[in-house]
């Protein structure tokens, strides 16, 4: 999985790829800036839900078979997904209209 980013000081900045030799590129894939926070097949994940004064409560663990995980979760809740295999850059999130949303502070 990629784990890099580039931030241009200028709007519309360029990215130059120097392969060190002449080469034909069949495909170039662009991804938004990330901390490798993808679901990785083979990794083990644990989902937590915040339970107020009781703190974080586990909703269970799953080994990822694909790049998606499925849990039945409560409405109007705050979640924390941990990659127990190799995770570090974890962020809390909530669900809104079926989509994962990350709070902005």
Beta strands, then each sheet from edge to edge (+ up, - down):
strand 1: 44-50
strand 2: 56-63
strand 3: 79-83
strand 4: 92-96
strand 5: 99-101
sheet 1: 2+ 1- 3+ 4- 5+
end
